[in-house]
Amino acid sequence: MKRLAFALPVAAILVACSSSDGDGACDPNVVGNICTIVGNGENGYDPNADSEPIDALKARLSLPQDTLTAPDGTMYVLDWNNHRIRVLGADGKLRWMAGRGELGGNLDDPANGDFNHPTNIIFDATGRNIVIAAWHNSKIRTLSIDTHQIVDTCGDGSRAYFGDEGPALTSALDLPSSLALDPKGQIVVMDQANQVIRYIDAQGNIHKLAGKCVIDDPAPSGPGTCAAPVQCLPGRFGPSGKLTCGDPAACTKCNPGYAGDEMPASEMRMSQPFGQSATPAGRIIFDPKGNLYFADTANHLIRKIDTNGIVHRVAGQPPQNGAPVAGYAGDGGPAVNATLNYPVDLALGDDGTLYFTDVYNHCVRGIDPGGVIKTVVGKCGQKGFEGDGGPATSALLKLPFGLEWAAGKLIVSDTGNMRIRSVKLR
């Protein structure tokens, strides 16, 4: 069994990085600077990287999605298309932690349990376990930092929707994309393709928190499998138990939509990508007061569920005549008047600024406590890779899906550039 035996101060982790051409160094501790801290920009995985440390700036990644920084500074990197969790050390080395790079959900080897495109990682209430949104596994899984054992926490592996008010382990999820802890320490899940937000209570039961699974399309008539592009999803519905592929009702899906602002969260509809071609979306975060923010990705909005259970639009323009409004506009003005293009991840700064990845605009934007929006990383509307060692707002990103606030820095998973980059904001 592989072991991870180091604890690292965050200042020691982020000490050097590549320049924009990869030949020099830049200082990530200069306020406003952007620096690469992991990745050489190549898509792939290095031979022997599971067993040997590798220089983080020479390592290959494959569409990294997320990072997670512990209070002691240890940084975990979610290497999405390599199906692994890796760790950045104070020595600048990247080490394997979990995942074998094989598609699946095998738990026979608890030190290596497979993942299928994990999208998001958080700490549980103890801080000694990493909870993983195992996206294509349709499960939530928990990894012990101390023993490296992996256990299932939620989901039976079927891409379906059932189980609310029952045991989380026998419920079904469909592309669980994001996780957060609520003020009670309960795990909250963005159940992406099911268009709902759910939570797991202290007794291990699952409940719907927000959203509606609405079936706008009628189920196909007659027995057998569903016509493309709708998959047959056994057990998706049925109050008395799971359905089979022979039952047409199993061929229905939860349709995206838009409804519910300034209304109870139980009446809310959102638009999260679904199906085999979906990308990770809809990440969630709580603020210190207990308000839940989420990216309504395909509606190009940031929304909030307040502590009274009412939904509010925070950024982006609502759909017009049923069509989502996407684009780039509004910096310097109210965020509710701005246009966004595929927001995915969220991070909350110490001063209350809400940051988000504006993925198809290839930038990171922030909303201050007064509701004003601005760009903080990248040039919105332009994609590429440049700018390390210089101002973050002069740099170029490419499809930045992941975002984390850690000790005064924004850690950006610059997914399309196969890099993790750091920006010091204070």
One Martini backbone bead per residue (centre of mass of N, CA, C, O) as a GRO file, in nm:
protein
  426
    1MET     BB    1   0.095   0.038   0.024
    2LYS     BB    2   0.062   0.354  -0.026
    3ARG     BB    3   0.223   0.651   0.106
    4LEU     BB    4   0.172   0.965   0.290
    5ALA     BB    5   0.458   1.159   0.447
    6PHE     BB    6   0.343   1.482   0.463
    7ALA     BB    7   0.372   1.825   0.585
    8LEU     BB    8   0.276   2.155   0.450
    9PRO     BB    9   0.348   2.467   0.391
   10VAL     BB   10   0.215   2.694   0.180
   11ALA     BB   11   0.470   2.866   0.135
   12ALA     BB   12   0.640   2.617   0.033
   13ILE     BB   13   0.480   2.537  -0.219
   14LEU     BB   14   0.471   2.853  -0.336
   15VAL     BB   15   0.793   2.929  -0.469
   16ALA     BB   16   0.777   2.815  -0.772
   17CYS     BB   17   0.784   2.882  -1.132
   18SER     BB   18   0.707   2.930  -1.435
   19SER     BB   19   0.733   3.083  -1.706
   20SER     BB   20   0.585   3.151  -2.004
   21ASP     BB   21   0.832   2.962  -2.140
   22GLY     BB   22   0.960   2.762  -1.902
   23ASP     BB   23   1.276   2.881  -1.826
   24GLY     BB   24   1.195   3.010  -1.560
   25ALA     BB   25   1.096   3.227  -1.294
   26CYS     BB   26   0.835   3.287  -1.057
   27ASP     BB   27   0.658   3.490  -0.816
   28PRO     BB   28   0.373   3.402  -0.624
   29ASN     BB   29   0.417   3.648  -0.395
   30VAL     BB   30   0.320   3.849  -0.600
   31VAL     BB   31   0.101   4.076  -0.633
   32GLY     BB   32  -0.088   3.969  -0.926
   33ASN     BB   33   0.049   3.723  -0.997
   34ILE     BB   34   0.122   3.457  -1.229
   35CYS     BB   35   0.159   3.092  -1.176
   36THR     BB   36   0.297   2.799  -1.227
   37ILE     BB   37   0.282   2.480  -1.020
   38VAL     BB   38   0.149   2.273  -1.235
   39GLY     BB   39   0.278   2.169  -1.518
   40ASN     BB   40   0.379   2.153  -1.885
   41GLY     BB   41   0.115   2.133  -2.099
   42GLU     BB   42   0.084   1.827  -2.117
   43ASN     BB   43  -0.094   1.554  -2.229
   44GLY     BB   44  -0.085   1.318  -1.955
   45TYR     BB   45   0.140   1.047  -1.831
   46ASP     BB   46   0.394   0.947  -1.637
   47PRO     BB   47   0.616   0.729  -1.599
   48ASN     BB   48   0.615   0.621  -1.264
   49ALA     BB   49   0.422   0.831  -1.105
   50ASP     BB   50   0.303   0.623  -0.889
   51SER     BB   51   0.613   0.566  -0.751
   52GLU     BB   52   0.735   0.856  -0.832
   53PRO     BB   53   0.854   1.146  -0.804
   54ILE     BB   54   0.773   1.466  -0.964
   55ASP     BB   55   0.821   1.737  -1.120
   56ALA     BB   56   0.569   1.961  -1.131
   57LEU     BB   57   0.678   2.124  -1.398
   58LYS     BB   58   0.707   1.827  -1.563
   59ALA     BB   59   0.430   1.740  -1.546
   60ARG     BB   60   0.162   1.555  -1.650
   61LEU     BB   61  -0.165   1.631  -1.751
   62SER     BB   62  -0.544   1.569  -1.754
   63LEU     BB   63  -0.765   1.782  -1.711
   64PRO     BB   64  -0.777   1.959  -1.464
   65GLN     BB   65  -1.031   2.037  -1.194
   66ASP     BB   66  -0.882   2.038  -0.898
   67THR     BB   67  -0.831   2.168  -0.561
   68LEU     BB   68  -0.679   2.100  -0.222
   69THR     BB   69  -0.621   2.282   0.081
   70ALA     BB   70  -0.468   2.254   0.366
   71PRO     BB   71  -0.383   2.402   0.659
   72ASP     BB   72  -0.074   2.282   0.616
   73GLY     BB   73  -0.059   2.301   0.272
   74THR     BB   74  -0.160   2.066   0.145
   75MET     BB   75  -0.186   1.965  -0.205
   76TYR     BB   76  -0.455   1.864  -0.401
   77VAL     BB   77  -0.488   1.692  -0.720
   78LEU     BB   78  -0.725   1.675  -0.985
   79ASP     BB   79  -0.678   1.424  -1.235
   80TRP     BB   80  -0.921   1.364  -1.436
   81ASN     BB   81  -0.815   1.196  -1.705
   82ASN     BB   82  -0.634   1.012  -1.492
   83HIS     BB   83  -0.794   0.920  -1.234
   84ARG     BB   84  -0.657   1.117  -1.001
   85ILE     BB   85  -0.476   1.173  -0.697
   86ARG     BB   86  -0.255   1.438  -0.610
   87VAL     BB   87   0.064   1.569  -0.466
   88LEU     BB   88   0.202   1.865  -0.339
   89GLY     BB   89   0.525   1.955  -0.246
   90ALA     BB   90   0.780   2.139  -0.096
   91ASP     BB   91   0.986   2.011  -0.325
   92GLY     BB   92   0.810   2.018  -0.606
   93LYS     BB   93   0.657   1.749  -0.588
   94LEU     BB   94   0.473   1.487  -0.742
   95ARG     BB   95   0.222   1.268  -0.600
   96TRP     BB   96   0.072   0.989  -0.540
   97MET     BB   97  -0.253   0.869  -0.396
   98ALA     BB   98  -0.506   0.806  -0.608
   99GLY     BB   99  -0.568   0.595  -0.839
  100ARG     BB  100  -0.518   0.396  -1.157
  101GLY     BB  101  -0.642   0.498  -1.440
  102GLU     BB  102  -0.914   0.340  -1.424
  103LEU     BB  103  -1.211   0.250  -1.524
  104GLY     BB  104  -1.419   0.260  -1.230
  105GLY     BB  105  -1.528   0.081  -0.895
  106ASN     BB  106  -1.305  -0.061  -0.749
  107LEU     BB  107  -1.251  -0.202  -0.394
  108ASP     BB  108  -1.048  -0.441  -0.353
  109ASP     BB  109  -0.828  -0.206  -0.354
  110PRO     BB  110  -0.810   0.040  -0.116
  111ALA     BB  111  -0.544   0.194  -0.237
  112ASN     BB  112  -0.676   0.199  -0.563
  113GLY     BB  113  -0.941   0.294  -0.619
  114ASP     BB  114  -1.138   0.361  -0.863
  115PHE     BB  115  -1.188   0.613  -1.116
  116ASN     BB  116  -1.442   0.821  -1.299
  117HIS     BB  117  -1.404   1.125  -1.331
  118PRO     BB  118  -1.325   1.321  -1.108
  119THR     BB  119  -1.432   1.667  -0.999
  120ASN     BB  120  -1.441   1.680  -0.667
  121ILE     BB  121  -1.294   1.816  -0.353
  122ILE     BB  122  -1.324   1.752   0.004
  123PHE     BB  123  -1.360   1.795   0.332
  124ASP     BB  124  -1.452   1.679   0.607
  125ALA     BB  125  -1.529   1.749   0.935
  126THR     BB  126  -1.242   1.625   1.034
  127GLY     BB  127  -1.002   1.654   0.798
  128ARG     BB  128  -0.923   1.321   0.734
  129ASN     BB  129  -1.106   1.343   0.475
  130ILE     BB  130  -1.183   1.276   0.133
  131VAL     BB  131  -1.432   1.398  -0.073
  132ILE     BB  132  -1.572   1.245  -0.374
  133ALA     BB  133  -1.668   1.324  -0.701
  134ALA     BB  134  -1.769   1.044  -0.882
  135TRP     BB  135  -1.900   1.107  -1.165
  136HIS     BB  136  -1.897   0.834  -1.355
  137ASN     BB  137  -1.977   0.652  -1.099
  138SER     BB  138  -2.218   0.767  -0.936
  139LYS     BB  139  -2.046   0.877  -0.676
  140ILE     BB  140  -1.957   0.889  -0.335
  141ARG     BB  141  -1.627   0.922  -0.196
  142THR     BB  142  -1.389   0.808   0.064
  143LEU     BB  143  -1.067   0.933   0.178
  144SER     BB  144  -0.807   0.842   0.369
  145ILE     BB  145  -0.526   1.003   0.476
  146ASP     BB  146  -0.402   0.780   0.670
  147THR     BB  147  -0.481   0.493   0.494
  148HIS     BB  148  -0.616   0.512   0.190
  149GLN     BB  149  -0.896   0.441   0.218
  150ILE     BB  150  -1.191   0.341   0.028
  151VAL     BB  151  -1.531   0.459   0.032
  152ASP     BB  152  -1.860   0.448   0.014
  153THR     BB  153  -2.130   0.707   0.057
  154CYS     BB  154  -2.280   0.734  -0.235
  155GLY     BB  155  -2.432   0.528  -0.430
  156ASP     BB  156  -2.488   0.249  -0.677
  157GLY     BB  157  -2.391   0.344  -0.994
  158SER     BB  158  -2.642   0.447  -1.113
  159ARG     BB  159  -2.787   0.640  -1.373
  160ALA     BB  160  -3.004   0.803  -1.159
  161TYR     BB  161  -3.333   0.857  -0.969
  162PHE     BB  162  -3.316   0.758  -0.630
  163GLY     BB  163  -3.380   0.755  -0.253
  164ASP     BB  164  -3.524   0.955  -0.114
  165GLU     BB  165  -3.541   0.908   0.234
  166GLY     BB  166  -3.286   0.722   0.224
  167PRO     BB  167  -3.022   0.548   0.170
  168ALA     BB  168  -2.741   0.657   0.015
  169LEU     BB  169  -2.617   0.378  -0.089
  170THR     BB  170  -2.914   0.310  -0.248
  171SER     BB  171  -2.892   0.533  -0.425
  172ALA     BB  172  -2.917   0.769  -0.702
  173LEU     BB  173  -2.702   0.910  -0.948
  174ASP     BB  174  -2.622   1.192  -1.193
  175LEU     BB  175  -2.350   1.344  -1.201
  176PRO     BB  176  -2.170   1.414  -0.950
  177SER     BB  177  -1.993   1.734  -0.927
  178SER     BB  178  -2.049   1.847  -0.622
  179LEU     BB  179  -1.926   1.975  -0.298
  180ALA     BB  180  -2.046   2.035   0.046
  181LEU     BB  181  -2.059   2.189   0.361
  182ASP     BB  182  -2.268   2.244   0.592
  183PRO     BB  183  -2.324   2.380   0.905
  184LYS     BB  184  -2.364   2.060   1.006
  185GLY     BB  185  -2.166   1.870   0.814
  186GLN     BB  186  -2.312   1.810   0.561
  187ILE     BB  187  -2.347   1.657   0.258
  188VAL     BB  188  -2.347   1.830  -0.048
  189VAL     BB  189  -2.512   1.771  -0.374
  190MET     BB  190  -2.455   1.790  -0.713
  191ASP     BB  191  -2.705   1.659  -0.931
  192GLN     BB  192  -2.668   1.729  -1.235
  193ALA     BB  193  -2.862   1.550  -1.432
  194ASN     BB  194  -3.108   1.583  -1.209
  195GLN     BB  195  -3.146   1.890  -1.121
  196VAL     BB  196  -3.023   1.861  -0.818
  197ILE     BB  197  -3.007   1.907  -0.461
  198ARG     BB  198  -2.835   1.722  -0.207
  199TYR     BB  199  -2.836   1.537   0.114
  200ILE     BB  200  -2.642   1.406   0.394
  201ASP     BB  201  -2.694   1.278   0.682
  202ALA     BB  202  -2.585   1.149   0.987
  203GLN     BB  203  -2.745   0.864   0.909
  204GLY     BB  204  -2.719   0.825   0.578
  205ASN     BB  205  -2.933   1.002   0.445
  206ILE     BB  206  -3.126   1.114   0.167
  207HIS     BB  207  -3.196   1.450   0.032
  208LYS     BB  208  -3.380   1.707  -0.090
  209LEU     BB  209  -3.306   2.059  -0.131
  210ALA     BB  210  -3.313   2.120  -0.455
  211GLY     BB  211  -3.517   2.115  -0.706
  212LYS     BB  212  -3.631   1.965  -1.030
  213CYS     BB  213  -3.764   1.677  -1.178
  214VAL     BB  214  -3.848   1.721  -1.513
  215ILE     BB  215  -4.086   1.579  -1.750
  216ASP     BB  216  -4.122   1.679  -2.080
  217ASP     BB  217  -4.068   1.406  -2.202
  218PRO     BB  218  -4.190   1.141  -2.332
  219ALA     BB  219  -4.206   0.823  -2.315
  220PRO     BB  220  -4.156   0.561  -2.476
  221SER     BB  221  -4.309   0.323  -2.654
  222GLY     BB  222  -4.278   0.038  -2.538
  223PRO     BB  223  -4.048  -0.189  -2.530
  224GLY     BB  224  -3.721  -0.144  -2.442
  225THR     BB  225  -3.511   0.060  -2.564
  226CYS     BB  226  -3.398   0.366  -2.626
  227ALA     BB  227  -3.384   0.630  -2.808
  228ALA     BB  228  -3.191   0.830  -2.940
  229PRO     BB  229  -3.015   0.998  -2.680
  230VAL     BB  230  -3.167   0.820  -2.481
  231GLN     BB  231  -3.123   0.644  -2.203
  232CYS     BB  232  -3.136   0.363  -2.031
  233LEU     BB  233  -3.263   0.391  -1.678
  234PRO     BB  234  -3.259   0.199  -1.438
  235GLY     BB  235  -3.458   0.313  -1.167
  236ARG     BB  236  -3.537   0.614  -1.190
  237PHE     BB  237  -3.833   0.528  -1.131
  238GLY     BB  238  -4.054   0.449  -0.871
  239PRO     BB  239  -4.217   0.397  -0.570
  240SER     BB  240  -4.173   0.053  -0.561
  241GLY     BB  241  -3.911   0.074  -0.740
  242LYS     BB  242  -3.731  -0.053  -0.978
  243LEU     BB  243  -3.668  -0.036  -1.303
  244THR     BB  244  -3.664  -0.140  -1.636
  245CYS     BB  245  -3.579  -0.140  -1.968
  246GLY     BB  246  -3.879  -0.248  -2.041
  247ASP     BB  247  -3.962   0.026  -1.922
  248PRO     BB  248  -4.040   0.331  -2.045
  249ALA     BB  249  -3.994   0.503  -1.778
  250ALA     BB  250  -3.672   0.451  -1.790
  251CYS     BB  251  -3.640   0.675  -2.046
  252THR     BB  252  -3.628   0.910  -1.884
  253LYS     BB  253  -3.565   1.262  -1.801
  254CYS     BB  254  -3.406   1.538  -1.667
  255ASN     BB  255  -3.491   1.855  -1.737
  256PRO     BB  256  -3.393   2.143  -1.820
  257GLY     BB  257  -3.415   2.486  -1.679
  258TYR     BB  258  -3.616   2.785  -1.563
  259ALA     BB  259  -3.673   2.857  -1.214
  260GLY     BB  260  -3.736   3.037  -0.885
  261ASP     BB  261  -3.685   3.316  -0.839
  262GLU     BB  262  -3.798   3.427  -0.540
  263MET     BB  263  -3.822   3.125  -0.445
  264PRO     BB  264  -3.846   2.826  -0.356
  265ALA     BB  265  -3.622   2.567  -0.398
  266SER     BB  266  -3.841   2.347  -0.467
  267GLU     BB  267  -3.915   2.528  -0.749
  268MET     BB  268  -3.659   2.493  -0.886
  269ARG     BB  269  -3.477   2.552  -1.191
  270MET     BB  270  -3.218   2.408  -1.393
  271SER     BB  271  -2.902   2.404  -1.608
  272GLN     BB  272  -2.754   2.101  -1.657
  273PRO     BB  273  -2.554   1.898  -1.790
  274PHE     BB  274  -2.616   1.605  -1.999
  275GLY     BB  275  -2.489   1.311  -2.064
  276GLN     BB  276  -2.214   1.189  -2.240
  277SER     BB  277  -2.123   1.506  -2.328
  278ALA     BB  278  -2.078   1.613  -2.064
  279THR     BB  279  -1.972   1.852  -1.839
  280PRO     BB  280  -1.860   1.979  -1.577
  281ALA     BB  281  -2.079   2.123  -1.316
  282GLY     BB  282  -2.236   2.303  -1.066
  283ARG     BB  283  -2.098   2.438  -0.835
  284ILE     BB  284  -2.051   2.458  -0.471
  285ILE     BB  285  -2.114   2.701  -0.190
  286PHE     BB  286  -2.052   2.826   0.130
  287ASP     BB  287  -2.109   3.061   0.353
  288PRO     BB  288  -2.083   3.168   0.681
  289LYS     BB  289  -2.416   3.200   0.691
  290GLY     BB  290  -2.539   2.952   0.487
  291ASN     BB  291  -2.521   3.018   0.203
  292LEU     BB  292  -2.600   2.892  -0.126
  293TYR     BB  293  -2.389   2.852  -0.398
  294PHE     BB  294  -2.442   2.835  -0.766
  295ALA     BB  295  -2.390   2.697  -1.081
  296ASP     BB  296  -2.586   2.774  -1.369
  297THR     BB  297  -2.441   2.685  -1.635
  298ALA     BB  298  -2.651   2.669  -1.892
  299ASN     BB  299  -2.769   2.961  -1.787
  300HIS     BB  300  -2.539   3.162  -1.705
  301LEU     BB  301  -2.530   3.142  -1.373
  302ILE     BB  302  -2.557   3.286  -1.046
  303ARG     BB  303  -2.676   3.139  -0.741
  304LYS     BB  304  -2.899   3.159  -0.442
  305ILE     BB  305  -2.949   3.003  -0.121
  306ASP     BB  306  -3.094   3.085   0.147
  307THR     BB  307  -3.174   3.028   0.487
  308ASN     BB  308  -3.495   3.028   0.378
  309GLY     BB  309  -3.501   2.891   0.077
  310ILE     BB  310  -3.428   3.121  -0.125
  311VAL     BB  311  -3.398   3.226  -0.457
  312HIS     BB  312  -3.114   3.389  -0.626
  313ARG     BB  313  -2.979   3.619  -0.838
  314VAL     BB  314  -2.628   3.717  -0.887
  315ALA     BB  315  -2.548   3.631  -1.193
  316GLY     BB  316  -2.669   3.721  -1.474
  317GLN     BB  317  -2.893   3.653  -1.731
  318PRO     BB  318  -3.186   3.563  -1.803
  319PRO     BB  319  -3.377   3.407  -1.991
  320GLN     BB  320  -3.492   3.458  -2.332
  321ASN     BB  321  -3.747   3.304  -2.457
  322GLY     BB  322  -3.591   3.030  -2.335
  323ALA     BB  323  -3.300   3.158  -2.378
  324PRO     BB  324  -2.996   3.163  -2.305
  325VAL     BB  325  -2.749   3.402  -2.180
  326ALA     BB  326  -2.448   3.458  -2.360
  327GLY     BB  327  -2.123   3.605  -2.260
  328TYR     BB  328  -1.948   3.936  -2.252
  329ALA     BB  329  -2.035   4.148  -1.974
  330GLY     BB  330  -2.025   4.414  -1.703
  331ASP     BB  331  -1.782   4.530  -1.605
  332GLY     BB  332  -1.831   4.750  -1.321
  333GLY     BB  333  -2.107   4.624  -1.257
  334PRO     BB  334  -2.375   4.461  -1.210
  335ALA     BB  335  -2.399   4.121  -1.206
  336VAL     BB  336  -2.709   4.101  -1.301
  337ASN     BB  337  -2.614   4.250  -1.591
  338ALA     BB  338  -2.439   4.039  -1.677
  339THR     BB  339  -2.238   3.825  -1.884
  340LEU     BB  340  -2.203   3.476  -1.928
  341ASN     BB  341  -1.988   3.162  -1.996
  342TYR     BB  342  -1.994   2.892  -1.826
  343PRO     BB  343  -2.019   2.848  -1.524
  344VAL     BB  344  -1.866   2.647  -1.247
  345ASP     BB  345  -1.673   2.766  -1.027
  346LEU     BB  346  -1.613   2.836  -0.670
  347ALA     BB  347  -1.498   3.117  -0.458
  348LEU     BB  348  -1.413   3.246  -0.124
  349GLY     BB  349  -1.313   3.521   0.008
  350ASP     BB  350  -1.227   3.690   0.294
  351ASP     BB  351  -1.402   3.960   0.186
  352GLY     BB  352  -1.658   3.817   0.012
  353THR     BB  353  -1.562   3.737  -0.253
  354LEU     BB  354  -1.696   3.601  -0.554
  355TYR     BB  355  -1.564   3.345  -0.735
  356PHE     BB  356  -1.537   3.252  -1.097
  357THR     BB  357  -1.561   3.037  -1.364
  358ASP     BB  358  -1.548   3.148  -1.710
  359VAL     BB  359  -1.499   2.921  -1.927
  360TYR     BB  360  -1.582   3.034  -2.228
  361ASN     BB  361  -1.411   3.305  -2.146
  362HIS     BB  362  -1.133   3.238  -2.012
  363CYS     BB  363  -1.197   3.315  -1.695
  364VAL     BB  364  -1.187   3.514  -1.394
  365ARG     BB  365  -1.438   3.621  -1.165
  366GLY     BB  366  -1.574   3.890  -0.953
  367ILE     BB  367  -1.784   3.945  -0.655
  368ASP     BB  368  -1.861   4.178  -0.458
  369PRO     BB  369  -2.045   4.265  -0.178
  370GLY     BB  370  -2.195   4.490  -0.379
  371GLY     BB  371  -2.225   4.334  -0.681
  372VAL     BB  372  -1.958   4.370  -0.833
  373ILE     BB  373  -1.799   4.310  -1.144
  374LYS     BB  374  -1.487   4.132  -1.233
  375THR     BB  375  -1.175   4.078  -1.361
  376VAL     BB  376  -0.887   3.866  -1.234
  377VAL     BB  377  -0.841   3.639  -1.468
  378GLY     BB  378  -0.761   3.719  -1.759
  379LYS     BB  379  -0.910   3.736  -2.097
  380CYS     BB  380  -1.203   3.783  -2.189
  381GLY     BB  381  -1.242   3.595  -2.496
  382GLN     BB  382  -0.950   3.472  -2.449
  383LYS     BB  383  -0.725   3.215  -2.561
  384GLY     BB  384  -0.451   3.044  -2.387
  385PHE     BB  385  -0.082   3.079  -2.324
  386GLU     BB  386   0.004   3.332  -2.085
  387GLY     BB  387   0.185   3.542  -1.823
  388ASP     BB  388   0.392   3.438  -1.656
  389GLY     BB  389   0.512   3.684  -1.422
  390GLY     BB  390   0.247   3.847  -1.438
  391PRO     BB  391  -0.039   3.980  -1.472
  392ALA     BB  392  -0.339   3.821  -1.453
  393THR     BB  393  -0.497   4.022  -1.662
  394SER     BB  394  -0.267   3.940  -1.899
  395ALA     BB  395  -0.348   3.664  -1.921
  396LEU     BB  396  -0.395   3.324  -2.038
  397LEU     BB  397  -0.663   3.102  -2.081
  398LYS     BB  398  -0.807   2.748  -2.082
  399LEU     BB  399  -1.062   2.625  -1.957
  400PRO     BB  400  -1.141   2.710  -1.643
  401PHE     BB  401  -1.282   2.500  -1.402
  402GLY     BB  402  -1.102   2.555  -1.146
  403LEU     BB  403  -1.137   2.667  -0.786
  404GLU     BB  404  -0.934   2.830  -0.523
  405TRP     BB  405  -0.904   2.936  -0.185
  406ALA     BB  406  -0.559   3.009  -0.055
  407ALA     BB  407  -0.400   3.213   0.137
  408GLY     BB  408  -0.461   3.462  -0.079
  409LYS     BB  409  -0.515   3.255  -0.315
  410LEU     BB  410  -0.563   3.164  -0.645
  411ILE     BB  411  -0.656   2.842  -0.767
  412VAL     BB  412  -0.609   2.737  -1.103
  413SER     BB  413  -0.770   2.523  -1.323
  414ASP     BB  414  -0.610   2.499  -1.636
  415THR     BB  415  -0.736   2.273  -1.821
  416GLY     BB  416  -0.651   2.329  -2.131
  417ASN     BB  417  -0.333   2.368  -2.019
  418MET     BB  418  -0.244   2.154  -1.805
  419ARG     BB  419  -0.276   2.343  -1.532
  420ILE     BB  420  -0.157   2.498  -1.235
  421ARG     BB  421  -0.250   2.818  -1.098
  422SER     BB  422  -0.127   3.124  -0.936
  423VAL     BB  423  -0.286   3.395  -0.735
  424LYS     BB  424  -0.209   3.685  -0.575
  425LEU     BB  425  -0.437   3.910  -0.380
  426ARG     BB  426  -0.274   3.960  -0.068
   0.00000   0.00000   0.00000
